[in-house]
């Protein structure tokens, strides 16, 4: 009888310890919020369709291509791809090369423009021009668990870090910064040489400032 009572006591102690260790913990959850929520990017596509005209690009189409070039300069990724409908329509081919000319006039380098053809149901199908984009992936914190009841572990809640990551992703101007740091521009070695030369000669190394006369003070905008 004494052995049976001891076995029952040990079994109850083990069950109690198991229940306490499993309460409020998720064995599949990461240990830290940094590993649970991280800044990520998603691929996208910025593309316009231009109807083919025998007289070439219209004013609205030229404006649309110019805006596309501006967006590419701000957030473009890879190359701009111009796709003309496959077929024997010379107007479509001329339209595609006209788009290329407008892009180059807007400052897009020629080696960043790709020409291609796509299978279309009509040889007068629109000419497509676009580029790949990257956008920050914003987590939906509404789906994260918010149970802040009694907890018996030191593990963080599954929603900790979601709001911070979502706010950072929404405020980043260029999602390419998530992938890595931007390359630094070269230093102005010419200006640095002038400054060091003036310093060695004992001259002022700073740029001379124009004096502020009293007339300019009186004309200051309030």
N, C-alpha and C positions, 0 to 999 in steps of 0.2 A: 504493500500500500504506500509506504514511504517513497519507493522508487517511482511509482505511478504519479504521485503528487509532484515530485521534482520534474518529471518529464512534462507535465502540464504547465508548470511554471516557466520552464525554458521556452516552450512553444509559444506561450502568451507573450513573453518578453520579445521574442523574435518578430512576432506579428506586429507588436506595437512599434518597434524600431523601424520596421518596413513602412508602416503607415506614416510615421513622422517624416521619414526621408523623402517620400514621394509627394507630400503635400506641397502644393504651390510651386513645383519645379517642372520643367519641361526638358526631358533628356535629349530632345532633338534641337533645342534652341541653342544658338551660339552663346559663348560665354560673355561676350561684350557687345554693346550696341554698335561699335565700329565694324564688327564683322557681320552684324545683322543688316545694317543700313549703310550703303556706300554710294557715293556719287557715280552714276553711270550715264552713258549716252546711248541714244537710239538712232538708227539711220532713217533718213527721210529723202524726199525727192521734191525739188522745186522745178517745175516744168510748165511751159506755155505751149499752146497750139496756135499756129498761124495759118489762116486760110490762104490758099494759093491763088494769086491774081496774075493775069497776063501782063498787067502794067507794073508789076513788082510790089514791093512793100508799100503799104499805105502809111499815112502819118501816125495813126494809132498803133500800127504794128511796130514802127520804128521806136515809138515811145515805150512800148511794152518790152522790146528787146533791150533798150537802154536801161530800163528799170531792172531787168533780169541781170544785166552786167553789174549794176550797182549792188544788188543782193549777193551776187557771186563774190564780189570783192569784199563784202562784209562778213559773209559766213559760208562761202563756198568750200566744197571739199572735192578734191580730184579735178577733173576736167569738165568743161561744158561740152555736151554731146548734142549735135544737130542731126536729126534724122529726117530724111526725105522719103516719101512713099516710093516703093520700088515700082518701076514701070518705064515707059518711053515718053513721059510727058516732060518736055524741056522746061516748061514753066516752073515745075516743082523743083528741078535741079537749080535753076536760076534763083528761085526763092531761097533755097538753102544756102547758096553762096552769098546771096545778099544779106542774109542773117549773119553769116560769118564776117562780112565786111563791117557791119554795124557793130558787132561785138569788138572787133579789133579797133575800130575808131573810138569805142568807149574805154579802151585801155586794157582789154583782155589779150594777153600774149597769144600769138598764133599757135605756139606749141601746146597751149592748154585747151585748144578747141579740136574736137574730133568730129569727123563727118562719117555718117553711116546711112544705111537704107533699112527700111522696115517693111514687112509684108502688110499691105493695106488692101481693103476690099475695092478701093477706087484709086486710080492713078492721080486723082485730084484731091486726095486726102490731105489733111493739114500737115505742115512741116512742124516737127516737134523740136524744141530746144529746151535743155534743162541741165541740172547738175545735182549731184548727191549732196545732202545736207546732214548735219548732226544736230540733235537736240538733246537737251538734258532730260533724263528719265526722272519724273517726279512721282514718288511713291504716294499711294492713296492711303493716308493714315486713318481713314474712316473704317477700313477693314481690319485694322490692327486691334488686338484685344485690349480692353481698358479695365480689366478686373483688378482694382486696387484694394481688394479686401484683405483679410488677414493672411499673412504669408509666413511660412516657417523655413525660409531659405534665404540665402544672400544673393540669389540670382536676380538680375534686373527683369523688369516686366518686358513683354514682347513688343510693346509700343514705344519704349524708351529709345530716343534717337530719331524717330520717324519724322517728327515735326521739324527738327533742325535740318535734316537732310533735304526735306521738301522745300524749306525756305531757301536754302543755299542753291538748290537746283533752279528755283524760279528766278533768282536774282543774277545768275551768271550770264553775262552778256554774250560771251563766245563759248559755246560748249566744247570747242576744241581745247580749251584750257584744262578741261577735266582729264584729257588724255595725257597731257604733259605740258611743260613750260614752253613758252614761245622762244624761238631763237633770238639772241641778242643782236642788235644792229652793231656794225663796226664802230669803233671809237673815232672821233674826229682828230686824227693824228696831226693834221695840219695846224689846227688851232692850238693843240697841246704844244707843238714845237715853238709856236710864237710866244706862248706864255713862258716856257722854260728859257727861251732866248732872252726875253726881257728880264727875267729873274736873274740870270747870270750877269747881265749888264748892269744890274742894280736899278733898273727902271720899273715903273709900275706895271704889274702884270695883268691888272684888271682892265676891262674895256672902259674907255672914257665915257662919262655920263654928261648929257647935255644939261646945262644949268636951267633951272626953273625960274623964269622971270615973273615979275609981279603982275604983268598983264595976263598971263596964263592963269594965275591964281584967281584973278577977278572974273575970268571967263569960265571958271569951273562950273560944270553942270551940277546943280543941287539935286 
